[in-house]
Amino acid sequence: MDPIIDVTGLTKVYRTYLKEPGLLGAVRGLFHRRHEETRAADHITFRVGEGELVGFLGPNGAGKTTVLKMLSGLLHPTGGDARVMGFRPWERQDDFRRQFALVMGQKNQLWWDLPANESLELNRAIYGIDPAVARKTIAELVEWLGVGDKLRVMVRELSLGERMKFELIAALLHQPRVLFLDEPTIGLDVVSHKKVREFLSEYTRARRITTLLTSHYMRDIEELCQRVVIIDHGKLFFDGPLADITGRLGATKTLTLRWHTPVPAFDYSSVGELAERDDHTVRLHIPRHEIIPVSQRLLGELRPDDITIEEVPVEEVIRRLFLDNAADSAATRAASPNSVVQ
């Protein structure tokens, strides 16, 4: 079966003019300009099948939003190709635009000074959805998200969590086959965050909506995605099951020791990697196969008042991946420095 999202060598390069200082520099710029290239996306290739919910991860500035905008048709790529449901997104064909939705956590598609239900009615008219079908869809979605009592409230008077729920309803009103979510839970309180996450998990799977999700909240990724695509500095450097990341760099467990009295003197680095230490707490990363004997030894010798053993958080695993990739990139740049395009 053909993939729903098929990305091949997708590249986006921004070219920035470097102005020299002073009047003389401005005059020189009229005849000989210097430019700098920034590769927001650099030959990215991946595929997503029907119904998959894939985490699209990377640090700030990695190029995630740029890729989503190209896949949504908002940006033209500099090179490479992409097909979404068989369409080239930046050609913006009507049939394509009726089958996908983009939700950006920091952007609004609802009308600020209208009640939520009137904003949804405008969306219905824009997409040409049959009124009866729209009413049924809205009723289902507001019940699912628990915002039925907020339909007549002005959008500007909704809380951030309520507004994001209506943003999702507006995006799903035309029942898209593909959904791009760019930080949909950013800034939400704990209750709204959990509700939105549960909704996305149940709804996208029930409707087999192909979804790309970016989020800095790793709990979102852990609970929603089995597969992750990770990029950094515009380059893809991991594409596979989330479990493979934790298996690859999660070969340790976190051992936390706490005392009511000051931390005892001890060479903690001799039993593992010292992650944190203060007056009353020591946190260590211990190889998984050594966690039991090390715990028994420290309990017997140091007698802590409390001890906990935890899996290394996925956030830490991803951070290590980024650091390893940054170190590799720095080494590559040192061996072959980039030149400025004239």
C-alpha positions as CSV (number, residue, x, y, z in Angstrom):
1,M,0.0,0.0,0.0
2,D,1.3,3.5,-0.9
3,P,2.2,5.7,2.0
4,I,-0.1,8.6,2.8
5,I,2.9,11.0,3.4
6,D,5.9,10.4,1.2
7,V,8.8,12.8,1.7
8,T,11.9,12.4,-0.5
9,G,15.0,14.7,-0.1
10,L,12.9,17.6,1.0
11,T,15.0,20.7,1.4
12,K,14.3,24.3,2.3
13,V,17.1,26.9,2.2
14,Y,16.7,30.5,3.4
15,R,19.2,33.0,1.9
16,T,20.0,36.0,4.1
17,Y,21.8,39.1,3.0
18,L,24.8,40.0,5.1
19,K,25.1,43.8,5.3
20,E,28.5,45.2,6.0
21,P,28.6,48.0,8.6
22,G,28.7,51.7,7.8
23,L,28.0,53.8,4.7
24,L,30.9,52.2,2.8
25,G,29.5,48.8,3.5
26,A,26.1,49.9,2.2
27,V,27.6,51.1,-1.0
28,R,29.6,47.9,-1.5
29,G,26.4,46.0,-1.0
30,L,24.9,47.6,-4.1
31,F,27.6,45.9,-6.3
32,H,28.8,42.9,-4.4
33,R,26.5,41.2,-1.9
34,R,27.4,38.6,0.6
35,H,24.8,36.0,1.6
36,E,24.5,33.3,4.2
37,E,22.4,30.1,3.6
38,T,20.4,28.5,6.4
39,R,19.1,25.0,5.7
40,A,15.9,24.7,7.6
41,A,15.3,21.3,6.0
42,D,18.2,19.4,4.5
43,H,17.3,16.4,2.3
44,I,14.8,14.9,4.7
45,T,13.2,11.6,3.7
46,F,10.5,9.6,5.5
47,R,7.2,7.9,4.9
48,V,4.0,7.6,7.0
49,G,1.3,5.0,6.4
50,E,-2.4,5.4,6.7
51,G,-3.6,5.8,10.3
52,E,-0.1,6.2,11.8
53,L,0.4,8.8,14.6
54,V,4.1,9.8,14.4
55,G,6.0,12.0,16.8
56,F,8.0,14.6,14.9
57,L,10.7,15.7,17.3
58,G,13.6,18.1,17.5
59,P,15.0,21.0,19.5
60,N,13.9,24.6,18.9
61,G,15.1,25.7,15.4
62,A,15.5,22.1,14.2
63,G,13.2,22.7,11.2
64,K,10.0,20.8,12.4
65,T,7.6,23.7,11.7
66,T,9.2,24.4,8.3
67,V,8.7,20.8,7.2
68,L,5.0,20.8,8.4
69,K,4.4,24.1,6.5
70,M,5.8,22.5,3.3
71,L,3.7,19.4,3.8
72,S,0.7,21.8,4.3
73,G,1.4,23.7,1.1
74,L,2.3,27.0,3.0
75,L,5.9,26.9,1.8
76,H,7.6,25.9,-1.4
77,P,10.6,23.7,-1.0
78,T,14.0,24.6,-2.4
79,G,14.6,21.0,-3.5
80,G,13.3,17.5,-3.1
81,D,9.7,16.3,-3.3
82,A,6.7,15.4,-1.1
83,R,3.4,13.8,-1.7
84,V,0.5,13.9,0.8
85,M,-2.4,11.6,-0.3
86,G,-0.8,11.6,-3.7
87,F,-0.9,15.4,-4.0
88,R,2.1,17.8,-4.1
89,P,1.1,20.1,-1.3
90,W,2.5,23.4,-2.6
91,E,0.3,23.0,-5.7
92,R,-2.6,23.7,-3.4
93,Q,-5.2,21.7,-5.3
94,D,-8.7,22.0,-3.9
95,D,-9.1,18.3,-3.4
96,F,-5.9,18.3,-1.3
97,R,-6.9,21.2,0.9
98,R,-10.2,19.5,1.7
99,Q,-8.5,16.4,3.1
100,F,-5.9,17.8,5.6
101,A,-5.8,20.1,8.6
102,L,-3.0,22.0,10.3
103,V,-3.2,23.0,14.0
104,M,-0.6,25.3,15.4
105,G,-0.6,25.7,19.2
106,Q,0.4,29.4,18.9
107,K,-1.9,30.4,16.0
108,N,-5.6,31.0,16.0
109,Q,-8.0,30.0,13.2
110,L,-11.1,31.0,15.2
111,W,-12.6,34.5,15.0
112,W,-11.7,36.3,18.2
113,D,-14.9,38.4,18.6
114,L,-17.4,35.8,17.6
115,P,-18.9,33.0,19.7
116,A,-17.3,29.6,19.2
117,N,-20.4,28.2,17.4
118,E,-20.4,31.1,14.8
119,S,-16.7,30.5,14.2
120,L,-17.5,26.9,13.5
121,E,-20.3,27.9,11.2
122,L,-18.0,30.1,9.2
123,N,-15.6,27.1,8.8
124,R,-18.5,25.0,7.7
125,A,-19.4,27.5,5.0
126,I,-15.8,27.8,3.8
127,Y,-15.5,24.0,3.4
128,G,-19.0,23.7,1.9
129,I,-20.0,21.1,4.4
130,D,-23.7,20.1,4.5
131,P,-25.3,21.7,7.5
132,A,-26.8,18.5,8.9
133,V,-23.4,16.7,8.6
134,A,-21.7,19.6,10.3
135,R,-24.1,19.7,13.2
136,K,-23.6,16.0,13.7
137,T,-19.8,16.3,13.6
138,I,-19.8,19.3,16.0
139,A,-22.1,17.5,18.4
140,E,-19.9,14.5,18.5
141,L,-16.7,16.5,18.9
142,V,-18.0,18.9,21.6
143,E,-19.2,15.9,23.6
144,W,-15.9,14.1,23.2
145,L,-14.0,17.2,24.4
146,G,-16.5,18.3,27.0
147,V,-17.1,21.9,25.7
148,G,-20.8,21.8,24.8
149,D,-21.6,24.5,27.4
150,K,-19.0,26.9,25.8
151,L,-20.4,27.0,22.2
152,R,-22.1,30.4,22.7
153,V,-19.1,32.0,24.5
154,M,-16.9,34.6,22.7
155,V,-13.7,33.0,21.6
156,R,-11.7,35.8,23.4
157,E,-13.4,34.8,26.6
158,L,-12.5,31.2,26.5
159,S,-9.6,29.8,28.5
160,L,-6.5,28.6,26.7
161,G,-7.6,25.0,27.1
162,E,-11.1,25.6,25.9
163,R,-9.8,27.6,22.9
164,M,-7.5,24.8,21.9
165,K,-10.3,22.3,22.1
166,F,-12.4,24.4,19.7
167,E,-9.3,24.8,17.5
168,L,-9.2,21.0,17.2
169,I,-13.0,20.9,16.5
170,A,-12.6,23.5,13.7
171,A,-9.7,21.5,12.2
172,L,-11.6,18.2,12.3
173,L,-14.9,19.7,11.1
174,H,-14.3,18.6,7.5
175,Q,-13.2,15.2,8.6
176,P,-9.6,15.3,7.2
177,R,-7.6,12.2,6.4
178,V,-4.3,13.9,7.4
179,L,-3.7,16.0,10.5
180,F,-0.5,18.1,11.2
181,L,-0.3,19.1,14.9
182,D,2.4,21.7,15.8
183,E,2.6,22.0,19.6
184,P,-1.2,21.6,20.2
185,T,-0.8,21.3,24.0
186,I,1.6,24.2,24.6
187,G,0.8,26.2,27.6
188,L,-2.2,24.1,28.7
189,D,-3.0,23.4,32.3
190,V,-2.6,19.8,33.5
191,V,-6.4,19.0,33.2
192,S,-6.8,20.4,29.7
193,H,-3.5,18.9,28.6
194,K,-4.6,15.4,29.6
195,K,-8.1,15.8,28.0
196,V,-6.6,16.9,24.7
197,R,-4.1,14.1,24.7
198,E,-6.8,11.5,25.5
199,F,-9.0,12.9,22.7
200,L,-6.2,12.8,20.1
201,S,-5.3,9.2,21.0
202,E,-8.9,8.0,20.8
203,Y,-10.2,10.0,17.9
204,T,-7.3,9.7,15.5
205,R,-7.1,5.9,16.0
206,A,-10.9,5.5,15.7
207,R,-10.9,7.4,12.4
208,R,-7.5,6.2,11.2
209,I,-6.3,9.7,10.6
210,T,-2.7,9.9,9.6
211,T,-1.1,12.3,12.0
212,L,2.3,14.1,12.5
213,L,2.7,15.5,16.0
214,T,5.4,17.9,17.2
215,S,5.5,18.5,21.0
216,H,8.1,19.5,23.6
217,Y,6.0,17.5,26.2
218,M,7.5,14.1,26.0
219,R,4.5,12.6,27.9
220,D,2.5,13.5,24.7
221,I,4.9,11.4,22.6
222,E,5.1,8.6,25.1
223,E,1.3,8.2,25.3
224,L,0.4,8.9,21.7
225,C,3.2,7.7,19.4
226,Q,4.9,4.4,18.9
227,R,7.1,5.8,16.1
228,V,9.2,9.0,16.2
229,V,11.0,11.0,13.5
230,I,13.8,13.2,14.9
231,I,15.5,16.0,13.1
232,D,18.2,18.5,14.2
233,H,19.7,21.4,12.2
234,G,17.4,20.4,9.3
235,K,18.7,16.9,9.1
236,L,16.9,13.7,9.9
237,F,19.0,11.5,12.2
238,F,16.4,9.0,13.6
239,D,13.3,7.4,12.3
240,G,11.9,4.4,14.1
241,P,10.0,3.0,17.1
242,L,10.2,5.1,20.3
243,A,11.2,1.9,22.1
244,D,14.4,1.8,20.0
245,I,15.5,5.1,21.4
246,T,15.0,4.0,25.0
247,G,16.7,0.7,24.1
248,R,19.6,2.5,22.4
249,L,20.3,5.1,25.1
250,G,18.2,3.9,27.9
251,A,20.4,1.1,29.2
252,T,20.5,2.8,32.6
253,K,18.1,3.4,35.5
254,T,18.0,6.4,37.8
255,L,18.8,5.7,41.4
256,T,17.8,8.5,43.9
257,L,19.0,8.5,47.5
258,R,17.8,10.9,50.1
259,W,18.8,11.6,53.7
260,H,17.4,13.8,56.4
261,T,21.0,14.5,57.4
262,P,23.8,15.8,55.0
263,V,24.8,13.4,52.2
264,P,27.4,11.0,53.5
265,A,31.0,11.2,52.0
266,F,31.4,8.5,49.3
267,D,32.8,8.1,45.9
268,Y,29.5,8.0,44.1
269,S,31.1,8.1,40.6
270,S,32.6,4.6,41.4
271,V,29.1,3.0,41.1
272,G,27.5,5.0,38.3
273,E,27.2,8.4,36.6
274,L,26.5,11.2,39.1
275,A,23.5,13.1,37.6
276,E,22.7,15.4,40.6
277,R,23.9,16.1,44.1
278,D,22.8,18.6,46.8
279,D,22.9,18.7,50.6
280,H,20.4,15.8,51.1
281,T,20.0,14.1,47.7
282,V,22.1,12.1,45.3
283,R,20.8,11.0,41.9
284,L,22.8,8.4,39.9
285,H,22.5,6.8,36.5
286,I,23.3,3.1,37.0
287,P,23.7,0.4,34.3
288,R,20.5,-1.6,34.2
289,H,22.2,-4.9,34.9
290,E,23.9,-3.5,38.0
291,I,21.0,-1.7,39.6
292,I,20.2,-4.4,42.2
293,P,23.7,-5.1,43.5
294,V,24.5,-1.3,43.6
295,S,21.3,-0.6,45.4
296,Q,21.9,-3.3,48.0
297,R,25.5,-2.0,48.5
298,L,24.4,1.6,49.0
299,L,21.6,0.7,51.3
300,G,23.9,-1.3,53.5
301,E,26.8,1.1,53.5
302,L,25.1,4.5,53.5
303,R,21.7,3.8,55.0
304,P,19.6,6.4,53.1
305,D,16.2,7.4,54.5
306,D,14.6,7.0,51.1
307,I,15.6,5.3,47.9
308,T,13.8,5.3,44.5
309,I,14.6,3.5,41.2
310,E,13.1,4.9,38.0
311,E,13.5,4.5,34.3
312,V,15.5,7.3,32.6
313,P,12.9,9.8,31.4
314,V,12.4,9.9,27.6
315,E,13.3,13.7,27.8
316,E,16.7,12.7,29.0
317,V,17.1,10.1,26.2
318,I,16.2,12.6,23.5
319,R,18.5,15.2,25.1
320,R,21.4,12.8,24.9
321,L,20.5,12.1,21.2
322,F,20.7,15.8,20.5
323,L,24.0,16.2,22.3
324,D,25.5,13.3,20.5
325,N,24.3,14.7,17.2
326,A,25.6,18.1,18.0
327,A,29.0,16.7,18.9
328,D,29.1,14.8,15.6
329,S,28.0,17.9,13.7
330,A,30.7,20.1,15.4
331,A,33.3,17.5,14.5
332,T,32.2,17.5,10.9
333,R,32.2,21.3,10.7
334,A,35.6,21.5,12.2
335,A,36.9,19.0,9.5
336,S,35.1,20.8,6.6
337,P,34.0,24.4,7.5
338,N,31.0,25.8,5.6
339,S,31.7,28.5,3.1
340,V,29.6,31.7,2.8
341,V,27.8,31.9,-0.6
342,Q,28.7,35.0,-2.5
